[in-house]
Amino acid sequence: MTRERRELLRKLQELEFACIDLNLYLDTHPWDQRALAEFNTYANQLAMVKKQYESMYGPLSNFGQSLSQYPWQWIESPWPWEIQD
Amino acid sequence: MKKGENKVFHDDCKCPGQSPYPYGNVDQLRDMLAKAYVLYQVYCMRYPLDKALEKGTLFPELEKPWPPYYYEETVKN
């Protein structure tokens, strides 16, 4: 796995985690405008980074959640345990 | 009704019954119970995203390592 790909994947994980944590916070604080604004910002960034990653390296999800180029790309991605630092 | 005369009732028959608790009335039962109070979280600061992923939380006030300070040399020695 190239350094660029690893860095993009890391960015994706960071954004995804921030969205999860802010989502949980907003469940109990639905009127917090700042948290909501940040959640929406991160959610937009996450969608963009996901799109960028998938266009460059193939699908992140299967079973119809992501598109694939030809040939079928799902089996080409390294499994998590195959990723080396 | 005076304090201490507030009897425990059975759920099904509504008659005053034998309390399963040693003191036998609701007022004393209230005295026995603890009350939990949890502070309401207020969003004032957050970790940078890379650090949040490492810490397991976006909110510094929720970071509670366990055992606390176990890896701090000054505490261990």
Backbone of each chain as nested JSON, in Angstrom:
{
  "chains": [
    {"id": "A", "residues": [
      {"number": 1, "name": "MET", "atoms": {"N": [0.844, -1.195, 0.0], "CA": [0.0, 0.0, 0.0], "C": [0.887, 1.254, 0.0]}},
      {"number": 2, "name": "THR", "atoms": {"N": [0.586, 2.168, -0.901], "CA": [1.415, 3.378, -1.017], "C": [1.168, 4.325, 0.159]}},
      {"number": 3, "name": "ARG", "atoms": {"N": [2.117, 5.23, 0.358], "CA": [1.987, 6.193, 1.455], "C": [0.764, 7.09, 1.256]}},
      {"number": 4, "name": "GLU", "atoms": {"N": [0.527, 7.492, -0.009], "CA": [-0.616, 8.368, -0.307], "C": [-1.937, 7.672, 0.039]}},
      {"number": 5, "name": "ARG", "atoms": {"N": [-1.993, 6.403, -0.318], "CA": [-3.226, 5.656, -0.059], "C": [-3.455, 5.483, 1.447]}},
      {"number": 6, "name": "ARG", "atoms": {"N": [-2.371, 5.19, 2.154], "CA": [-2.469, 5.007, 3.607], "C": [-2.896, 6.311, 4.282]}},
      {"number": 7, "name": "GLU", "atoms": {"N": [-2.348, 7.42, 3.815], "CA": [-2.698, 8.716, 4.414], "C": [-4.153, 9.086, 4.146]}},
      {"number": 8, "name": "LEU", "atoms": {"N": [-4.617, 8.77, 2.954], "CA": [-6.016, 9.065, 2.62], "C": [-6.96, 8.187, 3.453]}},
      {"number": 9, "name": "LEU", "atoms": {"N": [-6.554, 6.932, 3.642], "CA": [-7.357, 6.015, 4.456], "C": [-7.401, 6.49, 5.904]}},
      {"number": 10, "name": "ARG", "atoms": {"N": [-6.28, 6.976, 6.381], "CA": [-6.205, 7.493, 7.758], "C": [-7.108, 8.727, 7.907]}},
      {"number": 11, "name": "LYS", "atoms": {"N": [-7.063, 9.604, 6.916], "CA": [-7.91, 10.799, 6.95], "C": [-9.383, 10.399, 7.001]}},
      {"number": 12, "name": "LEU", "atoms": {"N": [-9.697, 9.377, 6.221], "CA": [-11.068, 8.872, 6.178], "C": [-11.494, 8.324, 7.544]}},
      {"number": 13, "name": "GLN", "atoms": {"N": [-10.599, 7.59, 8.175], "CA": [-10.901, 7.024, 9.498], "C": [-11.087, 8.129, 10.529]}},
      {"number": 14, "name": "GLU", "atoms": {"N": [-10.262, 9.166, 10.449], "CA": [-10.377, 10.287, 11.395], "C": [-11.716, 10.991, 11.243]}},
      {"number": 15, "name": "LEU", "atoms": {"N": [-12.097, 11.26, 9.996], "CA": [-13.366, 11.948, 9.746], "C": [-14.556, 11.085, 10.166]}},
      {"number": 16, "name": "GLU", "atoms": {"N": [-14.45, 9.793, 9.882], "CA": [-15.537, 8.884, 10.234], "C": [-15.708, 8.827, 11.748]}},
      {"number": 17, "name": "PHE", "atoms": {"N": [-14.576, 8.784, 12.46], "CA": [-14.643, 8.728, 13.923], "C": [-15.235, 10.016, 14.485]}},
      {"number": 18, "name": "ALA", "atoms": {"N": [-14.823, 11.17, 13.937], "CA": [-15.363, 12.45, 14.408], "C": [-16.882, 12.496, 14.195]}},
      {"number": 19, "name": "CYS", "atoms": {"N": [-17.332, 11.978, 13.06], "CA": [-18.775, 11.953, 12.789], "C": [-19.512, 11.057, 13.784]}},
      {"number": 20, "name": "ILE", "atoms": {"N": [-18.922, 9.914, 14.106], "CA": [-19.554, 9.007, 15.076], "C": [-19.668, 9.685, 16.435]}},
      {"number": 21, "name": "ASP", "atoms": {"N": [-18.564, 10.296, 16.895], "CA": [-18.57, 10.897, 18.233], "C": [-19.514, 12.097, 18.306]}},
      {"number": 22, "name": "LEU", "atoms": {"N": [-19.526, 12.92, 17.252], "CA": [-20.442, 14.062, 17.254], "C": [-21.891, 13.605, 17.121]}},
      {"number": 23, "name": "ASN", "atoms": {"N": [-22.107, 12.521, 16.377], "CA": [-23.446, 11.947, 16.253], "C": [-23.982, 11.545, 17.636]}},
      {"number": 24, "name": "LEU", "atoms": {"N": [-23.126, 10.858, 18.413], "CA": [-23.525, 10.418, 19.755], "C": [-23.795, 11.619, 20.661]}},
      {"number": 25, "name": "TYR", "atoms": {"N": [-22.94, 12.645, 20.532], "CA": [-23.137, 13.861, 21.34], "C": [-24.466, 14.524, 20.985]}},
      {"number": 26, "name": "LEU", "atoms": {"N": [-24.74, 14.617, 19.675], "CA": [-25.963, 15.291, 19.237], "C": [-27.23, 14.517, 19.616]}},
      {"number": 27, "name": "ASP", "atoms": {"N": [-27.096, 13.212, 19.822], "CA": [-28.258, 12.429, 20.274], "C": [-28.791, 12.965, 21.606]}},
      {"number": 28, "name": "THR", "atoms": {"N": [-27.861, 13.444, 22.455], "CA": [-28.289, 13.965, 23.76], "C": [-28.273, 15.491, 23.815]}},
      {"number": 29, "name": "HIS", "atoms": {"N": [-27.734, 16.135, 22.769], "CA": [-27.686, 17.6, 22.737], "C": [-28.175, 18.103, 21.371]}},
      {"number": 30, "name": "PRO", "atoms": {"N": [-29.431, 17.825, 21.016], "CA": [-29.897, 18.161, 19.66], "C": [-29.947, 19.657, 19.361]}},
      {"number": 31, "name": "TRP", "atoms": {"N": [-29.847, 20.514, 20.375], "CA": [-29.948, 21.963, 20.156], "C": [-28.581, 22.633, 20.087]}},
      {"number": 32, "name": "ASP", "atoms": {"N": [-27.5, 21.865, 20.107], "CA": [-26.161, 22.463, 20.09], "C": [-25.781, 22.813, 18.648]}},
      {"number": 33, "name": "GLN", "atoms": {"N": [-25.875, 24.088, 18.328], "CA": [-25.665, 24.524, 16.939], "C": [-24.229, 24.34, 16.477]}},
      {"number": 34, "name": "ARG", "atoms": {"N": [-23.295, 24.601, 17.377], "CA": [-21.883, 24.469, 16.991], "C": [-21.556, 23.01, 16.658]}},
      {"number": 35, "name": "ALA", "atoms": {"N": [-22.004, 22.109, 17.523], "CA": [-21.741, 20.684, 17.287], "C": [-22.397, 20.235, 15.981]}},
      {"number": 36, "name": "LEU", "atoms": {"N": [-23.602, 20.717, 15.747], "CA": [-24.323, 20.342, 14.527], "C": [-23.598, 20.86, 13.281]}},
      {"number": 37, "name": "ALA", "atoms": {"N": [-23.112, 22.107, 13.369], "CA": [-22.388, 22.686, 12.231], "C": [-21.108, 21.886, 11.953]}},
      {"number": 38, "name": "GLU", "atoms": {"N": [-20.411, 21.522, 13.02], "CA": [-19.182, 20.748, 12.833], "C": [-19.482, 19.35, 12.298]}},
      {"number": 39, "name": "PHE", "atoms": {"N": [-20.565, 18.755, 12.793], "CA": [-20.961, 17.439, 12.283], "C": [-21.211, 17.505, 10.785]}},
      {"number": 40, "name": "ASN", "atoms": {"N": [-21.948, 18.524, 10.353], "CA": [-22.259, 18.643, 8.924], "C": [-21.004, 18.903, 8.09]}},
      {"number": 41, "name": "THR", "atoms": {"N": [-20.09, 19.696, 8.646], "CA": [-18.821, 19.945, 7.949], "C": [-18.041, 18.65, 7.767]}},
      {"number": 42, "name": "TYR", "atoms": {"N": [-17.916, 17.899, 8.857], "CA": [-17.157, 16.649, 8.785], "C": [-17.856, 15.616, 7.898]}},
      {"number": 43, "name": "ALA", "atoms": {"N": [-19.174, 15.594, 7.954], "CA": [-19.924, 14.642, 7.119], "C": [-19.707, 14.951, 5.643]}},
      {"number": 44, "name": "ASN", "atoms": {"N": [-19.674, 16.245, 5.304], "CA": [-19.399, 16.636, 3.91], "C": [-17.983, 16.25, 3.507]}},
      {"number": 45, "name": "GLN", "atoms": {"N": [-17.036, 16.544, 4.393], "CA": [-15.64, 16.185, 4.103], "C": [-15.493, 14.678, 3.952]}},
      {"number": 46, "name": "LEU", "atoms": {"N": [-16.184, 13.939, 4.822], "CA": [-16.115, 12.475, 4.765], "C": [-16.622, 11.959, 3.425]}},
      {"number": 47, "name": "ALA", "atoms": {"N": [-17.734, 12.519, 2.96], "CA": [-18.3, 12.092, 1.678], "C": [-17.319, 12.375, 0.54]}},
      {"number": 48, "name": "MET", "atoms": {"N": [-16.651, 13.541, 0.626], "CA": [-15.694, 13.904, -0.435], "C": [-14.472, 12.987, -0.419]}},
      {"number": 49, "name": "VAL", "atoms": {"N": [-13.941, 12.739, 0.774], "CA": [-12.752, 11.879, 0.884], "C": [-13.09, 10.439, 0.465]}},
      {"number": 50, "name": "LYS", "atoms": {"N": [-14.286, 9.984, 0.823], "CA": [-14.718, 8.642, 0.417], "C": [-14.764, 8.529, -1.108]}},
      {"number": 51, "name": "LYS", "atoms": {"N": [-15.355, 9.556, -1.709], "CA": [-15.48, 9.564, -3.166], "C": [-14.101, 9.567, -3.816]}},
      {"number": 52, "name": "GLN", "atoms": {"N": [-13.217, 10.395, -3.269], "CA": [-11.861, 10.474, -3.802], "C": [-11.142, 9.127, -3.659]}},
      {"number": 53, "name": "TYR", "atoms": {"N": [-11.27, 8.524, -2.477], "CA": [-10.586, 7.252, -2.228], "C": [-11.105, 6.172, -3.176]}},
      {"number": 54, "name": "GLU", "atoms": {"N": [-12.424, 6.106, -3.299], "CA": [-13.011, 5.045, -4.12], "C": [-12.689, 5.225, -5.596]}},
      {"number": 55, "name": "SER", "atoms": {"N": [-12.596, 6.491, -6.036], "CA": [-12.253, 6.713, -7.444], "C": [-10.802, 6.307, -7.72]}},
      {"number": 56, "name": "MET", "atoms": {"N": [-9.962, 6.414, -6.695], "CA": [-8.542, 6.09, -6.891], "C": [-8.219, 4.632, -6.587]}},
      {"number": 57, "name": "TYR", "atoms": {"N": [-8.872, 4.078, -5.56], "CA": [-8.438, 2.754, -5.077], "C": [-9.525, 1.69, -5.035]}},
      {"number": 58, "name": "GLY", "atoms": {"N": [-10.731, 2.035, -5.437], "CA": [-11.779, 1.025, -5.445], "C": [-12.735, 1.149, -4.276]}},
      {"number": 59, "name": "PRO", "atoms": {"N": [-13.739, 0.27, -4.232], "CA": [-14.828, 0.42, -3.26], "C": [-14.389, 0.218, -1.808]}},
      {"number": 60, "name": "LEU", "atoms": {"N": [-15.03, 1.001, -0.935], "CA": [-14.805, 0.849, 0.503], "C": [-15.848, -0.059, 1.136]}},
      {"number": 61, "name": "SER", "atoms": {"N": [-17.01, -0.152, 0.492], "CA": [-18.083, -1.003, 1.009], "C": [-18.563, -1.908, -0.117]}},
      {"number": 62, "name": "ASN", "atoms": {"N": [-19.182, -3.015, 0.247], "CA": [-19.701, -3.912, -0.789], "C": [-21.227, -4.021, -0.699]}},
      {"number": 63, "name": "PHE", "atoms": {"N": [-21.784, -4.991, -1.378], "CA": [-23.232, -5.244, -1.396], "C": [-24.026, -4.009, -1.834]}},
      {"number": 64, "name": "GLY", "atoms": {"N": [-23.497, -3.277, -2.822], "CA": [-24.259, -2.176, -3.397], "C": [-24.028, -0.818, -2.769]}},
      {"number": 65, "name": "GLN", "atoms": {"N": [-23.195, -0.751, -1.759], "CA": [-22.941, 0.536, -1.098], "C": [-21.932, 1.385, -1.88]}},
      {"number": 66, "name": "SER", "atoms": {"N": [-21.115, 0.734, -2.721], "CA": [-20.131, 1.457, -3.536], "C": [-20.156, 0.898, -4.953]}},
      {"number": 67, "name": "LEU", "atoms": {"N": [-19.745, 1.753, -5.907], "CA": [-19.642, 1.295, -7.29], "C": [-18.276, 0.661, -7.509]}},
      {"number": 68, "name": "SER", "atoms": {"N": [-18.164, -0.12, -8.579], "CA": [-16.884, -0.742, -8.903], "C": [-16.556, -0.52, -10.365]}},
      {"number": 69, "name": "GLN", "atoms": {"N": [-15.291, -0.296, -10.656], "CA": [-14.846, -0.259, -12.04], "C": [-14.596, -1.702, -12.499]}},
      {"number": 70, "name": "TYR", "atoms": {"N": [-14.322, -1.839, -13.783], "CA": [-14.042, -3.157, -14.338], "C": [-12.535, -3.45, -14.284]}},
      {"number": 71, "name": "PRO", "atoms": {"N": [-12.086, -4.591, -13.941], "CA": [-12.849, -5.719, -13.422], "C": [-13.244, -5.515, -11.953]}},
      {"number": 72, "name": "TRP", "atoms": {"N": [-14.108, -6.383, -11.461], "CA": [-14.628, -6.311, -10.082], "C": [-13.5, -6.01, -9.111]}},
      {"number": 73, "name": "GLN", "atoms": {"N": [-13.64, -4.873, -8.383], "CA": [-12.516, -4.384, -7.588], "C": [-12.512, -4.829, -6.132]}},
      {"number": 74, "name": "TRP", "atoms": {"N": [-13.654, -5.306, -5.663], "CA": [-13.755, -5.565, -4.217], "C": [-12.665, -6.514, -3.713]}},
      {"number": 75, "name": "ILE", "atoms": {"N": [-12.386, -7.527, -4.519], "CA": [-11.423, -8.533, -4.068], "C": [-9.98, -8.075, -4.255]}},
      {"number": 76, "name": "GLU", "atoms": {"N": [-9.788, -6.922, -4.847], "CA": [-8.437, -6.427, -5.086], "C": [-7.865, -5.663, -3.893]}},
      {"number": 77, "name": "SER", "atoms": {"N": [-8.768, -5.055, -3.092], "CA": [-8.28, -4.237, -1.981], "C": [-7.585, -5.112, -0.95]}},
      {"number": 78, "name": "PRO", "atoms": {"N": [-6.525, -4.583, -0.304], "CA": [-5.906, -5.373, 0.765], "C": [-6.856, -5.502, 1.948]}},
      {"number": 79, "name": "TRP", "atoms": {"N": [-6.877, -6.648, 2.597], "CA": [-7.67, -6.837, 3.814], "C": [-6.986, -6.077, 4.943]}},
      {"number": 80, "name": "PRO", "atoms": {"N": [-7.718, -5.727, 5.973], "CA": [-7.114, -4.917, 7.046], "C": [-5.81, -5.504, 7.59]}},
      {"number": 81, "name": "TRP", "atoms": {"N": [-5.74, -6.822, 7.688], "CA": [-4.535, -7.438, 8.254], "C": [-3.364, -7.472, 7.256]}},
      {"number": 82, "name": "GLU", "atoms": {"N": [-3.67, -7.097, 6.022], "CA": [-2.595, -7.041, 5.029], "C": [-1.972, -5.645, 4.922]}},
      {"number": 83, "name": "ILE", "atoms": {"N": [-2.551, -4.698, 5.625], "CA": [-2.034, -3.329, 5.575], "C": [-0.837, -3.217, 6.505]}},
      {"number": 84, "name": "GLN", "atoms": {"N": [0.271, -2.794, 5.935], "CA": [1.488, -2.641, 6.739], "C": [1.87, -1.173, 6.801]}},
      {"number": 85, "name": "ASP", "atoms": {"N": [2.378, -0.75, 7.979], "CA": [2.813, 0.639, 8.139], "C": [4.127, 0.877, 7.416]}}
    ]},
    {"id": "B", "residues": [
      {"number": 1, "name": "MET", "atoms": {"N": [-51.078, 11.702, 57.164], "CA": [-50.224, 10.567, 57.529], "C": [-48.849, 11.071, 57.992]}},
      {"number": 2, "name": "LYS", "atoms": {"N": [-48.398, 10.575, 59.111], "CA": [-47.106, 11.026, 59.64], "C": [-45.959, 10.347, 58.912]}},
      {"number": 3, "name": "LYS", "atoms": {"N": [-44.823, 10.962, 59.034], "CA": [-43.604, 10.342, 58.464], "C": [-43.383, 8.989, 59.133]}},
      {"number": 4, "name": "GLY", "atoms": {"N": [-43.142, 8.008, 58.322], "CA": [-42.936, 6.671, 58.89], "C": [-44.168, 5.802, 58.815]}},
      {"number": 5, "name": "GLU", "atoms": {"N": [-45.338, 6.41, 58.444], "CA": [-46.569, 5.613, 58.36], "C": [-46.958, 5.303, 56.914]}},
      {"number": 6, "name": "ASN", "atoms": {"N": [-46.105, 5.671, 56.001], "CA": [-46.37, 5.461, 54.577], "C": [-46.015, 4.022, 54.208]}},
      {"number": 7, "name": "LYS", "atoms": {"N": [-46.997, 3.127, 54.277], "CA": [-46.74, 1.693, 54.141], "C": [-46.486, 1.274, 52.694]}},
      {"number": 8, "name": "VAL", "atoms": {"N": [-45.739, 0.213, 52.539], "CA": [-45.503, -0.369, 51.223], "C": [-46.707, -1.218, 50.837]}},
      {"number": 9, "name": "PHE", "atoms": {"N": [-47.154, -1.089, 49.577], "CA": [-48.31, -1.864, 49.103], "C": [-47.851, -2.935, 48.119]}},
      {"number": 10, "name": "HIS", "atoms": {"N": [-48.555, -4.05, 48.122], "CA": [-48.304, -5.058, 47.093], "C": [-48.759, -4.521, 45.744]}},
      {"number": 11, "name": "ASP", "atoms": {"N": [-48.065, -4.857, 44.682], "CA": [-48.434, -4.369, 43.346], "C": [-49.78, -4.913, 42.884]}},
      {"number": 12, "name": "ASP", "atoms": {"N": [-50.076, -6.169, 43.199], "CA": [-51.257, -6.797, 42.604], "C": [-52.543, -6.534, 43.397]}},
      {"number": 13, "name": "CYS", "atoms": {"N": [-52.52, -6.637, 44.74], "CA": [-53.775, -6.537, 45.49], "C": [-53.982, -5.168, 46.147]}},
      {"number": 14, "name": "LYS", "atoms": {"N": [-52.985, -4.286, 46.114], "CA": [-53.083, -2.924, 46.655], "C": [-53.321, -2.886, 48.176]}},
      {"number": 15, "name": "CYS", "atoms": {"N": [-53.216, -3.976, 48.86], "CA": [-53.402, -3.952, 50.301], "C": [-52.075, -3.654, 50.994]}},
      {"number": 16, "name": "PRO", "atoms": {"N": [-52.132, -3.031, 52.173], "CA": [-50.878, -2.825, 52.898], "C": [-50.271, -4.176, 53.243]}},
      {"number": 17, "name": "GLY", "atoms": {"N": [-49.048, -4.373, 52.875], "CA": [-48.469, -5.707, 53.085], "C": [-47.153, -5.673, 53.808]}},
      {"number": 18, "name": "GLN", "atoms": {"N": [-46.57, -6.83, 53.873], "CA": [-45.279, -6.955, 54.524], "C": [-44.194, -6.443, 53.581]}},
      {"number": 19, "name": "SER", "atoms": {"N": [-43.409, -5.506, 54.019], "CA": [-42.362, -4.987, 53.156], "C": [-41.235, -5.995, 53.023]}},
      {"number": 20, "name": "PRO", "atoms": {"N": [-40.686, -6.12, 51.803], "CA": [-39.515, -6.986, 51.649], "C": [-38.259, -6.338, 52.223]}},
      {"number": 21, "name": "TYR", "atoms": {"N": [-38.365, -5.065, 52.611], "CA": [-37.199, -4.362, 53.134], "C": [-37.247, -4.317, 54.659]}},
      {"number": 22, "name": "PRO", "atoms": {"N": [-36.107, -4.272, 55.307], "CA": [-36.086, -4.403, 56.769], "C": [-36.795, -3.29, 57.513]}},
      {"number": 23, "name": "TYR", "atoms": {"N": [-36.913, -2.091, 56.951], "CA": [-37.509, -0.987, 57.71], "C": [-38.993, -0.829, 57.462]}},
      {"number": 24, "name": "GLY", "atoms": {"N": [-39.501, -1.434, 56.395], "CA": [-40.932, -1.598, 56.264], "C": [-41.764, -0.402, 55.833]}},
      {"number": 25, "name": "ASN", "atoms": {"N": [-41.22, 0.762, 55.556], "CA": [-42.054, 1.841, 55.036], "C": [-41.273, 2.669, 54.023]}},
      {"number": 26, "name": "VAL", "atoms": {"N": [-42.033, 3.368, 53.196], "CA": [-41.448, 4.023, 52.029], "C": [-40.509, 5.158, 52.435]}},
      {"number": 27, "name": "ASP", "atoms": {"N": [-40.881, 5.926, 53.467], "CA": [-40.031, 7.051, 53.867], "C": [-38.638, 6.59, 54.265]}},
      {"number": 28, "name": "GLN", "atoms": {"N": [-38.607, 5.521, 55.031], "CA": [-37.303, 5.021, 55.442], "C": [-36.555, 4.406, 54.27]}},
      {"number": 29, "name": "LEU", "atoms": {"N": [-37.326, 3.828, 53.358], "CA": [-36.702, 3.241, 52.168], "C": [-36.027, 4.334, 51.341]}},
      {"number": 30, "name": "ARG", "atoms": {"N": [-36.68, 5.497, 51.243], "CA": [-36.088, 6.617, 50.501], "C": [-34.77, 7.05, 51.134]}},
      {"number": 31, "name": "ASP", "atoms": {"N": [-34.727, 7.021, 52.456], "CA": [-33.498, 7.415, 53.136], "C": [-32.346, 6.484, 52.798]}},
      {"number": 32, "name": "MET", "atoms": {"N": [-32.653, 5.247, 52.466], "CA": [-31.61, 4.263, 52.222], "C": [-30.987, 4.395, 50.831]}},
      {"number": 33, "name": "LEU", "atoms": {"N": [-31.744, 4.919, 49.888], "CA": [-31.281, 4.901, 48.503], "C": [-30.303, 6.031, 48.208]}},
      {"number": 34, "name": "ALA", "atoms": {"N": [-29.339, 5.729, 47.332], "CA": [-28.406, 6.757, 46.868], "C": [-28.979, 7.385, 45.602]}},
      {"number": 35, "name": "LYS", "atoms": {"N": [-28.571, 8.602, 45.315], "CA": [-28.988, 9.261, 44.087], "C": [-27.756, 9.561, 43.244]}},
      {"number": 36, "name": "ALA", "atoms": {"N": [-27.804, 9.207, 41.988], "CA": [-26.681, 9.488, 41.098], "C": [-26.913, 10.839, 40.425]}},
      {"number": 37, "name": "TYR", "atoms": {"N": [-25.863, 11.603, 40.293], "CA": [-25.962, 12.877, 39.59], "C": [-24.839, 12.935, 38.562]}},
      {"number": 38, "name": "VAL", "atoms": {"N": [-25.202, 13.075, 37.313], "CA": [-24.211, 13.122, 36.246], "C": [-24.218, 14.52, 35.641]}},
      {"number": 39, "name": "LEU", "atoms": {"N": [-23.065, 15.142, 35.607], "CA": [-22.971, 16.488, 35.043], "C": [-23.344, 16.476, 33.565]}},
      {"number": 40, "name": "TYR", "atoms": {"N": [-24.039, 17.495, 33.127], "CA": [-24.423, 17.624, 31.72], "C": [-23.206, 18.079, 30.914]}},
      {"number": 41, "name": "GLN", "atoms": {"N": [-22.903, 17.333, 29.854], "CA": [-21.733, 17.677, 29.053], "C": [-21.987, 18.951, 28.256]}},
      {"number": 42, "name": "VAL", "atoms": {"N": [-21.028, 19.852, 28.294], "CA": [-21.103, 21.08, 27.49], "C": [-19.923, 21.072, 26.528]}},
      {"number": 43, "name": "TYR", "atoms": {"N": [-20.221, 21.222, 25.263], "CA": [-19.187, 21.161, 24.219], "C": [-18.407, 22.463, 24.188]}},
      {"number": 44, "name": "CYS", "atoms": {"N": [-17.189, 22.43, 24.691], "CA": [-16.394, 23.67, 24.662], "C": [-15.078, 23.474, 23.907]}},
      {"number": 45, "name": "MET", "atoms": {"N": [-14.509, 22.289, 23.943], "CA": [-13.28, 22.07, 23.168], "C": [-13.24, 20.632, 22.668]}},
      {"number": 46, "name": "ARG", "atoms": {"N": [-12.386, 20.399, 21.691], "CA": [-12.26, 19.046, 21.157], "C": [-10.821, 18.797, 20.756]}},
      {"number": 47, "name": "TYR", "atoms": {"N": [-10.473, 17.516, 20.659], "CA": [-9.15, 17.153, 20.168], "C": [-9.082, 17.372, 18.654]}},
      {"number": 48, "name": "PRO", "atoms": {"N": [-7.868, 17.593, 18.119], "CA": [-7.726, 17.521, 16.659], "C": [-8.106, 16.104, 16.205]}},
      {"number": 49, "name": "LEU", "atoms": {"N": [-8.553, 15.968, 14.966], "CA": [-9.119, 14.686, 14.541], "C": [-8.136, 13.518, 14.642]}},
      {"number": 50, "name": "ASP", "atoms": {"N": [-6.859, 13.766, 14.328], "CA": [-5.9, 12.658, 14.403], "C": [-5.714, 12.191, 15.844]}},
      {"number": 51, "name": "LYS", "atoms": {"N": [-5.686, 13.141, 16.767], "CA": [-5.525, 12.779, 18.174], "C": [-6.789, 12.112, 18.717]}},
      {"number": 52, "name": "ALA", "atoms": {"N": [-7.952, 12.59, 18.274], "CA": [-9.223, 12.007, 18.731], "C": [-9.304, 10.525, 18.39]}},
      {"number": 53, "name": "LEU", "atoms": {"N": [-8.828, 10.183, 17.185], "CA": [-8.867, 8.781, 16.766], "C": [-7.955, 7.927, 17.658]}},
      {"number": 54, "name": "GLU", "atoms": {"N": [-6.82, 8.479, 18.039], "CA": [-5.902, 7.752, 18.928], "C": [-6.468, 7.618, 20.333]}},
      {"number": 55, "name": "LYS", "atoms": {"N": [-7.09, 8.691, 20.823], "CA": [-7.606, 8.697, 22.198], "C": [-8.904, 7.911, 22.335]}},
      {"number": 56, "name": "GLY", "atoms": {"N": [-9.634, 7.786, 21.237], "CA": [-10.921, 7.088, 21.317], "C": [-12.074, 8.008, 21.685]}},
      {"number": 57, "name": "THR", "atoms": {"N": [-11.832, 9.293, 21.728], "CA": [-12.906, 10.259, 21.954], "C": [-12.516, 11.617, 21.382]}},
      {"number": 58, "name": "LEU", "atoms": {"N": [-13.529, 12.345, 20.962], "CA": [-13.303, 13.688, 20.428], "C": [-13.222, 14.698, 21.582]}},
      {"number": 59, "name": "PHE", "atoms": {"N": [-13.762, 14.312, 22.728], "CA": [-13.929, 15.252, 23.832], "C": [-12.907, 14.983, 24.945]}},
      {"number": 60, "name": "PRO", "atoms": {"N": [-12.008, 15.934, 25.204], "CA": [-10.969, 15.721, 26.23], "C": [-11.552, 15.364, 27.592]}},
      {"number": 61, "name": "GLU", "atoms": {"N": [-12.701, 15.932, 27.932], "CA": [-13.265, 15.688, 29.263], "C": [-13.772, 14.25, 29.428]}},
      {"number": 62, "name": "LEU", "atoms": {"N": [-13.91, 13.532, 28.318], "CA": [-14.388, 12.144, 28.4], "C": [-13.244, 11.134, 28.369]}},
      {"number": 63, "name": "GLU", "atoms": {"N": [-12.035, 11.61, 28.266], "CA": [-10.901, 10.686, 28.224], "C": [-10.58, 10.239, 29.644]}},
      {"number": 64, "name": "LYS", "atoms": {"N": [-10.866, 8.991, 29.918], "CA": [-10.638, 8.447, 31.26], "C": [-9.822, 7.162, 31.147]}},
      {"number": 65, "name": "PRO", "atoms": {"N": [-8.505, 7.272, 31.088], "CA": [-7.708, 6.052, 30.976], "C": [-7.85, 5.188, 32.226]}},
      {"number": 66, "name": "TRP", "atoms": {"N": [-7.845, 3.877, 32.02], "CA": [-7.962, 2.954, 33.158], "C": [-6.933, 1.844, 33.033]}},
      {"number": 67, "name": "PRO", "atoms": {"N": [-6.17, 1.52, 34.05], "CA": [-6.154, 2.206, 35.335], "C": [-5.558, 3.602, 35.199]}},
      {"number": 68, "name": "PRO", "atoms": {"N": [-6.015, 4.555, 35.992], "CA": [-5.555, 5.922, 35.806], "C": [-4.072, 6.062, 36.09]}},
      {"number": 69, "name": "TYR", "atoms": {"N": [-3.387, 6.678, 35.173], "CA": [-1.967, 6.997, 35.309], "C": [-1.103, 5.771, 35.552]}},
      {"number": 70, "name": "TYR", "atoms": {"N": [-1.576, 4.607, 35.129], "CA": [-0.831, 3.373, 35.382], "C": [0.557, 3.434, 34.763]}},
      {"number": 71, "name": "TYR", "atoms": {"N": [0.64, 4.065, 33.603], "CA": [1.906, 4.073, 32.883], "C": [2.799, 5.256, 33.257]}},
      {"number": 72, "name": "GLU", "atoms": {"N": [2.318, 6.091, 34.171], "CA": [3.135, 7.224, 34.611], "C": [4.211, 6.718, 35.559]}},
      {"number": 73, "name": "GLU", "atoms": {"N": [5.448, 6.92, 35.201], "CA": [6.561, 6.425, 36.021], "C": [6.538, 7.039, 37.417]}},
      {"number": 74, "name": "THR", "atoms": {"N": [6.171, 8.324, 37.489], "CA": [6.207, 8.997, 38.794], "C": [5.202, 8.385, 39.757]}},
      {"number": 75, "name": "VAL", "atoms": {"N": [4.084, 7.873, 39.234], "CA": [3.07, 7.277, 40.098], "C": [3.447, 5.845, 40.45]}},
      {"number": 76, "name": "LYS", "atoms": {"N": [4.027, 5.129, 39.485], "CA": [4.389, 3.733, 39.719], "C": [5.473, 3.601, 40.801]}},
      {"number": 77, "name": "ASN", "atoms": {"N": [6.409, 4.573, 40.858], "CA": [7.546, 4.432, 41.788], "C": [7.298, 5.076, 43.15]}}
    ]}
  ]
}
